[in-house]
């Protein structure tokens, strides 16, 4: 991993010791989600959310700084024009490909 701005008060070893197990569990949760998708009926296709999810995983692996910011930007709607009416209650979590 590339070294970012040294603004974290913890050492590399301290950070790993404090947070590794928490993030290991999150990785297993993501793996289980992907396994469930593999087993789901009617799967396939390219749901825009899963395309964004795959792109976010690519960002995690690219060894460049500011991953959290870049993933948030990837998943966020950057449009400035208001819409007349929301298509549903709640959020989608990613921007439909047609809105890119």
Gaussian input, Z-matrix of N, CA and C with variables (Angstrom, degrees):
# hf/3-21g

backbone

0 1
 N
 C     1     B1
 C     2     B2     1     A1
 N     3     B3     2     A2     1     D1
 C     4     B4     3     A3     2     D2
 C     5     B5     4     A4     3     D3
 N     6     B6     5     A5     4     D4
 C     7     B7     6     A6     5     D5
 C     8     B8     7     A7     6     D6
 N     9     B9     8     A8     7     D7
 C    10    B10     9     A9     8     D8
 C    11    B11    10    A10     9     D9
 N    12    B12    11    A11    10    D10
 C    13    B13    12    A12    11    D11
 C    14    B14    13    A13    12    D12
 N    15    B15    14    A14    13    D13
 C    16    B16    15    A15    14    D14
 C    17    B17    16    A16    15    D15
 N    18    B18    17    A17    16    D16
 C    19    B19    18    A18    17    D17
 C    20    B20    19    A19    18    D18
 N    21    B21    20    A20    19    D19
 C    22    B22    21    A21    20    D20
 C    23    B23    22    A22    21    D21
 N    24    B24    23    A23    22    D22
 C    25    B25    24    A24    23    D23
 C    26    B26    25    A25    24    D24
 N    27    B27    26    A26    25    D25
 C    28    B28    27    A27    26    D26
 C    29    B29    28    A28    27    D27
 N    30    B30    29    A29    28    D28
 C    31    B31    30    A30    29    D29
 C    32    B32    31    A31    30    D30
 N    33    B33    32    A32    31    D31
 C    34    B34    33    A33    32    D32
 C    35    B35    34    A34    33    D33
 N    36    B36    35    A35    34    D34
 C    37    B37    36    A36    35    D35
 C    38    B38    37    A37    36    D36
 N    39    B39    38    A38    37    D37
 C    40    B40    39    A39    38    D38
 C    41    B41    40    A40    39    D39
 N    42    B42    41    A41    40    D40
 C    43    B43    42    A42    41    D41
 C    44    B44    43    A43    42    D42
 N    45    B45    44    A44    43    D43
 C    46    B46    45    A45    44    D44
 C    47    B47    46    A46    45    D45
 N    48    B48    47    A47    46    D46
 C    49    B49    48    A48    47    D47
 C    50    B50    49    A49    48    D48
 N    51    B51    50    A50    49    D49
 C    52    B52    51    A51    50    D50
 C    53    B53    52    A52    51    D51
 N    54    B54    53    A53    52    D52
 C    55    B55    54    A54    53    D53
 C    56    B56    55    A55    54    D54
 N    57    B57    56    A56    55    D55
 C    58    B58    57    A57    56    D56
 C    59    B59    58    A58    57    D57
 N    60    B60    59    A59    58    D58
 C    61    B61    60    A60    59    D59
 C    62    B62    61    A61    60    D60
 N    63    B63    62    A62    61    D61
 C    64    B64    63    A63    62    D62
 C    65    B65    64    A64    63    D63
 N    66    B66    65    A65    64    D64
 C    67    B67    66    A66    65    D65
 C    68    B68    67    A67    66    D66
 N    69    B69    68    A68    67    D67
 C    70    B70    69    A69    68    D68
 C    71    B71    70    A70    69    D69
 N    72    B72    71    A71    70    D70
 C    73    B73    72    A72    71    D71
 C    74    B74    73    A73    72    D72
 N    75    B75    74    A74    73    D73
 C    76    B76    75    A75    74    D74
 C    77    B77    76    A76    75    D75
 N    78    B78    77    A77    76    D76
 C    79    B79    78    A78    77    D77
 C    80    B80    79    A79    78    D78
 N    81    B81    80    A80    79    D79
 C    82    B82    81    A81    80    D80
 C    83    B83    82    A82    81    D81
 N    84    B84    83    A83    82    D82
 C    85    B85    84    A84    83    D83
 C    86    B86    85    A85    84    D84
 N    87    B87    86    A86    85    D85
 C    88    B88    87    A87    86    D86
 C    89    B89    88    A88    87    D87
 N    90    B90    89    A89    88    D88
 C    91    B91    90    A90    89    D89
 C    92    B92    91    A91    90    D90
 N    93    B93    92    A92    91    D91
 C    94    B94    93    A93    92    D92
 C    95    B95    94    A94    93    D93
 N    96    B96    95    A95    94    D94
 C    97    B97    96    A96    95    D95
 C    98    B98    97    A97    96    D96
 N    99    B99    98    A98    97    D97
 C   100   B100    99    A99    98    D98
 C   101   B101   100   A100    99    D99
 N   102   B102   101   A101   100   D100
 C   103   B103   102   A102   101   D101
 C   104   B104   103   A103   102   D102
 N   105   B105   104   A104   103   D103
 C   106   B106   105   A105   104   D104
 C   107   B107   106   A106   105   D105
 N   108   B108   107   A107   106   D106
 C   109   B109   108   A108   107   D107
 C   110   B110   109   A109   108   D108
 N   111   B111   110   A110   109   D109
 C   112   B112   111   A111   110   D110
 C   113   B113   112   A112   111   D111
 N   114   B114   113   A113   112   D112
 C   115   B115   114   A114   113   D113
 C   116   B116   115   A115   114   D114
 N   117   B117   116   A116   115   D115
 C   118   B118   117   A117   116   D116
 C   119   B119   118   A118   117   D117
 N   120   B120   119   A119   118   D118
 C   121   B121   120   A120   119   D119
 C   122   B122   121   A121   120   D120
 N   123   B123   122   A122   121   D121
 C   124   B124   123   A123   122   D122
 C   125   B125   124   A124   123   D123
 N   126   B126   125   A125   124   D124
 C   127   B127   126   A126   125   D125
 C   128   B128   127   A127   126   D126
 N   129   B129   128   A128   127   D127
 C   130   B130   129   A129   128   D128
 C   131   B131   130   A130   129   D129
 N   132   B132   131   A131   130   D130
 C   133   B133   132   A132   131   D131
 C   134   B134   133   A133   132   D132
 N   135   B135   134   A134   133   D133
 C   136   B136   135   A135   134   D134
 C   137   B137   136   A136   135   D135
 N   138   B138   137   A137   136   D136
 C   139   B139   138   A138   137   D137
 C   140   B140   139   A139   138   D138
 N   141   B141   140   A140   139   D139
 C   142   B142   141   A141   140   D140
 C   143   B143   142   A142   141   D141
 N   144   B144   143   A143   142   D142
 C   145   B145   144   A144   143   D143
 C   146   B146   145   A145   144   D144
 N   147   B147   146   A146   145   D145
 C   148   B148   147   A147   146   D146
 C   149   B149   148   A148   147   D147
 N   150   B150   149   A149   148   D148
 C   151   B151   150   A150   149   D149
 C   152   B152   151   A151   150   D150
 N   153   B153   152   A152   151   D151
 C   154   B154   153   A153   152   D152
 C   155   B155   154   A154   153   D153
 N   156   B156   155   A155   154   D154
 C   157   B157   156   A156   155   D155
 C   158   B158   157   A157   156   D156
 N   159   B159   158   A158   157   D157
 C   160   B160   159   A159   158   D158
 C   161   B161   160   A160   159   D159
 N   162   B162   161   A161   160   D160
 C   163   B163   162   A162   161   D161
 C   164   B164   163   A163   162   D162
 N   165   B165   164   A164   163   D163
 C   166   B166   165   A165   164   D164
 C   167   B167   166   A166   165   D165
 N   168   B168   167   A167   166   D166
 C   169   B169   168   A168   167   D167
 C   170   B170   169   A169   168   D168
 N   171   B171   170   A170   169   D169
 C   172   B172   171   A171   170   D170
 C   173   B173   172   A172   171   D171
 N   174   B174   173   A173   172   D172
 C   175   B175   174   A174   173   D173
 C   176   B176   175   A175   174   D174
 N   177   B177   176   A176   175   D175
 C   178   B178   177   A177   176   D176
 C   179   B179   178   A178   177   D177
 N   180   B180   179   A179   178   D178
 C   181   B181   180   A180   179   D179
 C   182   B182   181   A181   180   D180
 N   183   B183   182   A182   181   D181
 C   184   B184   183   A183   182   D182
 C   185   B185   184   A184   183   D183
 N   186   B186   185   A185   184   D184
 C   187   B187   186   A186   185   D185
 C   188   B188   187   A187   186   D186
 N   189   B189   188   A188   187   D187
 C   190   B190   189   A189   188   D188
 C   191   B191   190   A190   189   D189
 N   192   B192   191   A191   190   D190
 C   193   B193   192   A192   191   D191
 C   194   B194   193   A193   192   D192
 N   195   B195   194   A194   193   D193
 C   196   B196   195   A195   194   D194
 C   197   B197   196   A196   195   D195
 N   198   B198   197   A197   196   D196
 C   199   B199   198   A198   197   D197
 C   200   B200   199   A199   198   D198
 N   201   B201   200   A200   199   D199
 C   202   B202   201   A201   200   D200
 C   203   B203   202   A202   201   D201
 N   204   B204   203   A203   202   D202
 C   205   B205   204   A204   203   D203
 C   206   B206   205   A205   204   D204
 N   207   B207   206   A206   205   D205
 C   208   B208   207   A207   206   D206
 C   209   B209   208   A208   207   D207
 N   210   B210   209   A209   208   D208
 C   211   B211   210   A210   209   D209
 C   212   B212   211   A211   210   D210
 N   213   B213   212   A212   211   D211
 C   214   B214   213   A213   212   D212
 C   215   B215   214   A214   213   D213
 N   216   B216   215   A215   214   D214
 C   217   B217   216   A216   215   D215
 C   218   B218   217   A217   216   D216
 N   219   B219   218   A218   217   D217
 C   220   B220   219   A219   218   D218
 C   221   B221   220   A220   219   D219
 N   222   B222   221   A221   220   D220
 C   223   B223   222   A222   221   D221
 C   224   B224   223   A223   222   D222
 N   225   B225   224   A224   223   D223
 C   226   B226   225   A225   224   D224
 C   227   B227   226   A226   225   D225
 N   228   B228   227   A227   226   D226
 C   229   B229   228   A228   227   D227
 C   230   B230   229   A229   228   D228
 N   231   B231   230   A230   229   D229
 C   232   B232   231   A231   230   D230
 C   233   B233   232   A232   231   D231
 N   234   B234   233   A233   232   D232
 C   235   B235   234   A234   233   D233
 C   236   B236   235   A235   234   D234
 N   237   B237   236   A236   235   D235
 C   238   B238   237   A237   236   D236
 C   239   B239   238   A238   237   D237
 N   240   B240   239   A239   238   D238
 C   241   B241   240   A240   239   D239
 C   242   B242   241   A241   240   D240
 N   243   B243   242   A242   241   D241
 C   244   B244   243   A243   242   D242
 C   245   B245   244   A244   243   D243
 N   246   B246   245   A245   244   D244
 C   247   B247   246   A246   245   D245
 C   248   B248   247   A247   246   D246
 N   249   B249   248   A248   247   D247
 C   250   B250   249   A249   248   D248
 C   251   B251   250   A250   249   D249
 N   252   B252   251   A251   250   D250
 C   253   B253   252   A252   251   D251
 C   254   B254   253   A253   252   D252
 N   255   B255   254   A254   253   D253
 C   256   B256   255   A255   254   D254
 C   257   B257   256   A256   255   D255
 N   258   B258   257   A257   256   D256
 C   259   B259   258   A258   257   D257
 C   260   B260   259   A259   258   D258
 N   261   B261   260   A260   259   D259
 C   262   B262   261   A261   260   D260
 C   263   B263   262   A262   261   D261
 N   264   B264   263   A263   262   D262
 C   265   B265   264   A264   263   D263
 C   266   B266   265   A265   264   D264
 N   267   B267   266   A266   265   D265
 C   268   B268   267   A267   266   D266
 C   269   B269   268   A268   267   D267
 N   270   B270   269   A269   268   D268
 C   271   B271   270   A270   269   D269
 C   272   B272   271   A271   270   D270
 N   273   B273   272   A272   271   D271
 C   274   B274   273   A273   272   D272
 C   275   B275   274   A274   273   D273
 N   276   B276   275   A275   274   D274
 C   277   B277   276   A276   275   D275
 C   278   B278   277   A277   276   D276
 N   279   B279   278   A278   277   D277
 C   280   B280   279   A279   278   D278
 C   281   B281   280   A280   279   D279
 N   282   B282   281   A281   280   D280
 C   283   B283   282   A282   281   D281
 C   284   B284   283   A283   282   D282
 N   285   B285   284   A284   283   D283
 C   286   B286   285   A285   284   D284
 C   287   B287   286   A286   285   D285
 N   288   B288   287   A287   286   D286
 C   289   B289   288   A288   287   D287
 C   290   B290   289   A289   288   D288
 N   291   B291   290   A290   289   D289
 C   292   B292   291   A291   290   D290
 C   293   B293   292   A292   291   D291
 N   294   B294   293   A293   292   D292
 C   295   B295   294   A294   293   D293
 C   296   B296   295   A295   294   D294
 N   297   B297   296   A296   295   D295
 C   298   B298   297   A297   296   D296
 C   299   B299   298   A298   297   D297

   B1=1.4484
   B2=1.5167
   B3=1.2872
   B4=1.4565
   B5=1.5270
   B6=1.2969
   B7=1.4547
   B8=1.5224
   B9=1.3129
   B10=1.4645
   B11=1.5247
   B12=1.3190
   B13=1.4555
   B14=1.5255
   B15=1.3272
   B16=1.4642
   B17=1.5296
   B18=1.3263
   B19=1.4592
   B20=1.5143
   B21=1.3127
   B22=1.4585
   B23=1.5250
   B24=1.3203
   B25=1.4689
   B26=1.5265
   B27=1.3325
   B28=1.4586
   B29=1.5213
   B30=1.3240
   B31=1.4555
   B32=1.5238
   B33=1.3127
   B34=1.4630
   B35=1.5287
   B36=1.3181
   B37=1.4691
   B38=1.5254
   B39=1.3242
   B40=1.4713
   B41=1.5254
   B42=1.3139
   B43=1.4606
   B44=1.5249
   B45=1.3217
   B46=1.4652
   B47=1.5243
   B48=1.3032
   B49=1.4693
   B50=1.5263
   B51=1.3095
   B52=1.4639
   B53=1.5279
   B54=1.3281
   B55=1.4599
   B56=1.5237
   B57=1.3219
   B58=1.4569
   B59=1.5263
   B60=1.3222
   B61=1.4686
   B62=1.5298
   B63=1.3142
   B64=1.4735
   B65=1.5276
   B66=1.3139
   B67=1.4590
   B68=1.5185
   B69=1.3175
   B70=1.4607
   B71=1.5289
   B72=1.3268
   B73=1.4652
   B74=1.5289
   B75=1.3162
   B76=1.4742
   B77=1.5214
   B78=1.3294
   B79=1.4629
   B80=1.5214
   B81=1.3222
   B82=1.4647
   B83=1.5216
   B84=1.3181
   B85=1.4575
   B86=1.5313
   B87=1.3149
   B88=1.4678
   B89=1.5185
   B90=1.3249
   B91=1.4633
   B92=1.5269
   B93=1.3224
   B94=1.4643
   B95=1.5273
   B96=1.3214
   B97=1.4728
   B98=1.5233
   B99=1.3288
   B100=1.4635
   B101=1.5282
   B102=1.3252
   B103=1.4691
   B104=1.5284
   B105=1.3348
   B106=1.4731
   B107=1.5177
   B108=1.3175
   B109=1.4714
   B110=1.5202
   B111=1.3228
   B112=1.4609
   B113=1.5246
   B114=1.3306
   B115=1.4618
   B116=1.5220
   B117=1.3220
   B118=1.4633
   B119=1.5246
   B120=1.3175
   B121=1.4673
   B122=1.5192
   B123=1.3251
   B124=1.4571
   B125=1.5085
   B126=1.3039
   B127=1.4551
   B128=1.5115
   B129=1.2682
   B130=1.4533
   B131=1.5117
   B132=1.2726
   B133=1.4585
   B134=1.5079
   B135=1.2906
   B136=1.4627
   B137=1.5213
   B138=1.3225
   B139=1.4586
   B140=1.5211
   B141=1.3047
   B142=1.4647
   B143=1.5221
   B144=1.3261
   B145=1.4600
   B146=1.5193
   B147=1.3329
   B148=1.4625
   B149=1.5302
   B150=1.3238
   B151=1.4643
   B152=1.5331
   B153=1.3306
   B154=1.4700
   B155=1.5306
   B156=1.3257
   B157=1.4628
   B158=1.5261
   B159=1.3273
   B160=1.4723
   B161=1.5281
   B162=1.3259
   B163=1.4640
   B164=1.5234
   B165=1.3267
   B166=1.4646
   B167=1.5308
   B168=1.3225
   B169=1.4672
   B170=1.5259
   B171=1.3248
   B172=1.4727
   B173=1.5286
   B174=1.3364
   B175=1.4640
   B176=1.5352
   B177=1.3214
   B178=1.4669
   B179=1.5200
   B180=1.3133
   B181=1.4569
   B182=1.5272
   B183=1.3221
   B184=1.4696
   B185=1.5234
   B186=1.3210
   B187=1.4650
   B188=1.5270
   B189=1.3172
   B190=1.4670
   B191=1.5235
   B192=1.3220
   B193=1.4697
   B194=1.5316
   B195=1.3022
   B196=1.4688
   B197=1.5214
   B198=1.3348
   B199=1.4669
   B200=1.5230
   B201=1.3267
   B202=1.4657
   B203=1.5277
   B204=1.3150
   B205=1.4635
   B206=1.5247
   B207=1.3319
   B208=1.4594
   B209=1.5327
   B210=1.3337
   B211=1.4645
   B212=1.5224
   B213=1.3144
   B214=1.4592
   B215=1.5286
   B216=1.3143
   B217=1.4664
   B218=1.5240
   B219=1.3154
   B220=1.4569
   B221=1.5248
   B222=1.3193
   B223=1.4617
   B224=1.5258
   B225=1.3195
   B226=1.4622
   B227=1.5189
   B228=1.3108
   B229=1.4658
   B230=1.5335
   B231=1.3136
   B232=1.4631
   B233=1.5287
   B234=1.3301
   B235=1.4637
   B236=1.5276
   B237=1.3163
   B238=1.4603
   B239=1.5227
   B240=1.3238
   B241=1.4604
   B242=1.5275
   B243=1.3360
   B244=1.4676
   B245=1.5328
   B246=1.3180
   B247=1.4624
   B248=1.5192
   B249=1.3310
   B250=1.4639
   B251=1.5265
   B252=1.3384
   B253=1.4554
   B254=1.5237
   B255=1.3085
   B256=1.4609
   B257=1.5265
   B258=1.3361
   B259=1.4554
   B260=1.5242
   B261=1.3233
   B262=1.4580
   B263=1.5094
   B264=1.3250
   B265=1.4623
   B266=1.5255
   B267=1.3023
   B268=1.4568
   B269=1.5122
   B270=1.3057
   B271=1.4616
   B272=1.5217
   B273=1.3153
   B274=1.4657
   B275=1.5256
   B276=1.3035
   B277=1.4514
   B278=1.5191
   B279=1.3120
   B280=1.4511
   B281=1.5228
   B282=1.3068
   B283=1.4524
   B284=1.5432
   B285=1.3370
   B286=1.4631
   B287=1.5202
   B288=1.3116
   B289=1.4641
   B290=1.5131
   B291=1.3246
   B292=1.4643
   B293=1.5160
   B294=1.3437
   B295=1.4741
   B296=1.5147
   B297=1.3327
   B298=1.4796
   B299=1.4890
   A1=109.93
   A2=116.27
   A3=121.16
   A4=110.02
   A5=116.00
   A6=120.73
   A7=109.57
   A8=115.23
   A9=120.64
   A10=107.61
   A11=116.13
   A12=120.18
   A13=108.69
   A14=118.25
   A15=120.50
   A16=111.66
   A17=116.94
   A18=120.43
   A19=112.78
   A20=118.73
   A21=121.82
   A22=108.77
   A23=117.75
   A24=119.23
   A25=113.76
   A26=117.04
   A27=120.68
   A28=110.46
   A29=115.80
   A30=119.79
   A31=108.69
   A32=115.35
   A33=121.04
   A34=109.73
   A35=116.56
   A36=121.06
   A37=111.75
   A38=117.25
   A39=120.54
   A40=111.02
   A41=116.22
   A42=121.02
   A43=111.01
   A44=116.62
   A45=120.80
   A46=109.68
   A47=117.07
   A48=120.97
   A49=111.23
   A50=117.28
   A51=121.54
   A52=113.58
   A53=118.15
   A54=119.34
   A55=116.34
   A56=118.71
   A57=119.78
   A58=112.85
   A59=118.02
   A60=120.04
   A61=112.15
   A62=116.89
   A63=120.70
   A64=110.57
   A65=116.83
   A66=120.49
   A67=112.40
   A68=117.24
   A69=121.35
   A70=109.19
   A71=116.76
   A72=121.28
   A73=111.16
   A74=116.94
   A75=119.94
   A76=111.00
   A77=117.13
   A78=120.14
   A79=110.98
   A80=116.62
   A81=120.46
   A82=110.69
   A83=117.43
   A84=121.68
   A85=110.74
   A86=117.02
   A87=121.19
   A88=110.21
   A89=117.50
   A90=120.93
   A91=110.42
   A92=117.55
   A93=121.02
   A94=110.69
   A95=117.74
   A96=121.90
   A97=110.30
   A98=116.82
   A99=120.33
   A100=111.13
   A101=117.75
   A102=120.73
   A103=111.01
   A104=117.42
   A105=120.42
   A106=110.51
   A107=117.55
   A108=120.03
   A109=111.06
   A110=116.88
   A111=120.89
   A112=111.57
   A113=116.92
   A114=121.14
   A115=113.67
   A116=117.77
   A117=121.58
   A118=111.46
   A119=115.34
   A120=121.53
   A121=108.99
   A122=114.80
   A123=119.64
   A124=113.37
   A125=116.15
   A126=120.78
   A127=112.02
   A128=114.71
   A129=120.59
   A130=110.43
   A131=115.72
   A132=119.18
   A133=110.20
   A134=115.27
   A135=118.73
   A136=108.76
   A137=115.94
   A138=121.53
   A139=108.12
   A140=116.94
   A141=120.93
   A142=111.69
   A143=117.22
   A144=119.40
   A145=111.14
   A146=116.30
   A147=119.33
   A148=111.16
   A149=116.95
   A150=119.89
   A151=108.65
   A152=116.69
   A153=120.79
   A154=110.64
   A155=117.08
   A156=122.10
   A157=109.92
   A158=116.28
   A159=120.82
   A160=110.61
   A161=116.33
   A162=119.16
   A163=111.22
   A164=116.13
   A165=120.41
   A166=110.40
   A167=116.96
   A168=120.33
   A169=109.79
   A170=116.87
   A171=120.00
   A172=110.86
   A173=116.34
   A174=120.28
   A175=109.98
   A176=116.66
   A177=119.67
   A178=111.85
   A179=116.82
   A180=121.74
   A181=114.20
   A182=119.36
   A183=119.72
   A184=114.93
   A185=118.14
   A186=122.58
   A187=114.05
   A188=116.08
   A189=120.64
   A190=108.46
   A191=118.28
   A192=120.59
   A193=112.91
   A194=114.66
   A195=123.83
   A196=112.38
   A197=116.65
   A198=120.48
   A199=112.07
   A200=117.41
   A201=120.32
   A202=110.55
   A203=116.77
   A204=120.20
   A205=111.24
   A206=116.22
   A207=119.55
   A208=112.12
   A209=116.98
   A210=119.01
   A211=110.05
   A212=117.83
   A213=120.25
   A214=110.67
   A215=117.06
   A216=120.57
   A217=111.24
   A218=117.15
   A219=121.89
   A220=111.14
   A221=117.07
   A222=121.43
   A223=113.61
   A224=117.58
   A225=121.17
   A226=113.03
   A227=114.49
   A228=122.04
   A229=107.29
   A230=116.71
   A231=121.38
   A232=112.76
   A233=116.38
   A234=117.81
   A235=109.91
   A236=115.20
   A237=120.98
   A238=111.98
   A239=117.28
   A240=121.27
   A241=110.52
   A242=116.93
   A243=119.28
   A244=110.72
   A245=115.68
   A246=120.27
   A247=108.33
   A248=116.36
   A249=120.96
   A250=111.97
   A251=115.15
   A252=119.35
   A253=108.98
   A254=115.61
   A255=120.30
   A256=109.27
   A257=117.86
   A258=120.67
   A259=113.28
   A260=116.91
   A261=121.50
   A262=109.12
   A263=115.78
   A264=120.44
   A265=107.36
   A266=117.40
   A267=120.55
   A268=111.89
   A269=114.51
   A270=121.43
   A271=110.33
   A272=115.76
   A273=121.44
   A274=111.35
   A275=118.44
   A276=121.70
   A277=115.05
   A278=116.47
   A279=122.53
   A280=107.05
   A281=115.72
   A282=120.84
   A283=108.99
   A284=117.66
   A285=119.09
   A286=110.80
   A287=116.70
   A288=121.56
   A289=112.80
   A290=117.02
   A291=120.00
   A292=112.05
   A293=116.78
   A294=121.06
   A295=111.68
   A296=118.43
   A297=120.18
   A298=112.19
   D1=139.47
   D2=-179.53
   D3=-73.34
   D4=144.29
   D5=177.41
   D6=-75.86
   D7=130.13
   D8=177.96
   D9=-98.71
   D10=-168.03
   D11=176.02
   D12=-58.47
   D13=130.32
   D14=-177.54
   D15=-77.04
   D16=66.04
   D17=-178.07
   D18=-104.23
   D19=-5.26
   D20=178.60
   D21=-79.27
   D22=128.99
   D23=-178.77
   D24=-73.19
   D25=-10.43
   D26=-179.32
   D27=-96.89
   D28=153.81
   D29=172.98
   D30=-78.76
   D31=166.65
   D32=177.46
   D33=-54.98
   D34=-49.08
   D35=-178.69
   D36=-62.12
   D37=-41.32
   D38=178.86
   D39=-63.72
   D40=-41.61
   D41=-179.83
   D42=-63.73
   D43=-45.05
   D44=178.25
   D45=-62.58
   D46=-45.91
   D47=-179.30
   D48=-60.39
   D49=-40.67
   D50=-175.64
   D51=-77.16
   D52=-33.67
   D53=-168.40
   D54=-123.11
   D55=-4.65
   D56=-175.40
   D57=-59.24
   D58=-48.81
   D59=-176.54
   D60=-63.11
   D61=-38.45
   D62=177.28
   D63=-59.73
   D64=-45.03
   D65=-176.60
   D66=-79.79
   D67=-26.21
   D68=171.28
   D69=-59.87
   D70=-44.05
   D71=178.79
   D72=-62.95
   D73=-38.22
   D74=178.69
   D75=-66.55
   D76=-38.18
   D77=176.68
   D78=-63.33
   D79=-41.91
   D80=178.09
   D81=-64.37
   D82=-36.72
   D83=177.42
   D84=-63.68
   D85=-43.15
   D86=177.35
   D87=-64.80
   D88=-42.50
   D89=178.70
   D90=-61.58
   D91=-41.56
   D92=178.75
   D93=-64.45
   D94=-40.83
   D95=176.65
   D96=-59.54
   D97=-46.77
   D98=179.95
   D99=-65.35
   D100=-37.25
   D101=176.18
   D102=-63.90
   D103=-41.48
   D104=177.34
   D105=-62.95
   D106=-40.12
   D107=176.70
   D108=-60.98
   D109=-41.06
   D110=178.69
   D111=-60.57
   D112=-34.33
   D113=-177.00
   D114=-90.31
   D115=-9.75
   D116=-174.76
   D117=-70.21
   D118=144.53
   D119=175.35
   D120=-75.44
   D121=151.36
   D122=177.58
   D123=68.64
   D124=21.03
   D125=-178.18
   D126=-74.13
   D127=-164.60
   D128=-178.52
   D129=87.41
   D130=-165.60
   D131=-176.65
   D132=72.45
   D133=-175.45
   D134=-179.37
   D135=-133.24
   D136=76.89
   D137=175.27
   D138=-57.69
   D139=130.94
   D140=-175.71
   D141=-58.71
   D142=-30.00
   D143=179.30
   D144=-68.58
   D145=-38.06
   D146=179.86
   D147=-75.01
   D148=-30.08
   D149=173.34
   D150=-63.44
   D151=-45.12
   D152=177.86
   D153=-64.20
   D154=-37.99
   D155=178.76
   D156=-61.01
   D157=-45.72
   D158=179.49
   D159=-64.04
   D160=-39.78
   D161=177.54
   D162=-64.69
   D163=-36.79
   D164=178.49
   D165=-65.28
   D166=-39.57
   D167=176.87
   D168=-62.83
   D169=-39.24
   D170=176.49
   D171=-59.76
   D172=-40.18
   D173=178.36
   D174=-63.41
   D175=-40.62
   D176=178.61
   D177=-58.06
   D178=-33.83
   D179=-174.45
   D180=-94.49
   D181=-3.33
   D182=-171.48
   D183=-81.91
   D184=-2.75
   D185=174.68
   D186=61.50
   D187=25.53
   D188=175.39
   D189=-107.97
   D190=154.69
   D191=-177.83
   D192=-72.43
   D193=171.24
   D194=174.88
   D195=63.33
   D196=40.70
   D197=-179.03
   D198=-60.54
   D199=-44.86
   D200=-177.81
   D201=-59.71
   D202=-45.92
   D203=179.55
   D204=-62.90
   D205=-44.13
   D206=-177.76
   D207=-67.25
   D208=-35.93
   D209=177.36
   D210=-70.24
   D211=-41.45
   D212=176.98
   D213=-59.47
   D214=-42.99
   D215=177.61
   D216=-64.35
   D217=-38.42
   D218=178.71
   D219=-62.53
   D220=-38.76
   D221=-176.01
   D222=-89.83
   D223=-6.81
   D224=-174.32
   D225=-93.45
   D226=151.74
   D227=175.60
   D228=-86.53
   D229=118.13
   D230=-177.49
   D231=-98.19
   D232=7.37
   D233=-179.54
   D234=-68.80
   D235=147.58
   D236=-178.75
   D237=-106.82
   D238=-15.72
   D239=-177.93
   D240=-84.34
   D241=127.74
   D242=178.50
   D243=-69.11
   D244=153.18
   D245=176.17
   D246=-101.20
   D247=155.88
   D248=-178.81
   D249=-66.66
   D250=-44.17
   D251=-175.72
   D252=-150.14
   D253=137.64
   D254=177.73
   D255=-67.00
   D256=138.85
   D257=-178.59
   D258=-71.77
   D259=-16.00
   D260=-179.08
   D261=-162.80
   D262=171.18
   D263=175.48
   D264=-88.46
   D265=128.08
   D266=179.29
   D267=104.47
   D268=-175.46
   D269=-176.85
   D270=-114.07
   D271=159.32
   D272=178.95
   D273=-94.70
   D274=-24.66
   D275=178.38
   D276=89.73
   D277=-9.39
   D278=177.17
   D279=-156.76
   D280=164.90
   D281=-177.48
   D282=-94.82
   D283=129.19
   D284=175.45
   D285=-54.61
   D286=144.99
   D287=-176.69
   D288=-55.77
   D289=-33.75
   D290=-179.73
   D291=-65.96
   D292=-17.25
   D293=-179.54
   D294=-92.16
   D295=-0.57
   D296=-179.48
   D297=-61.48

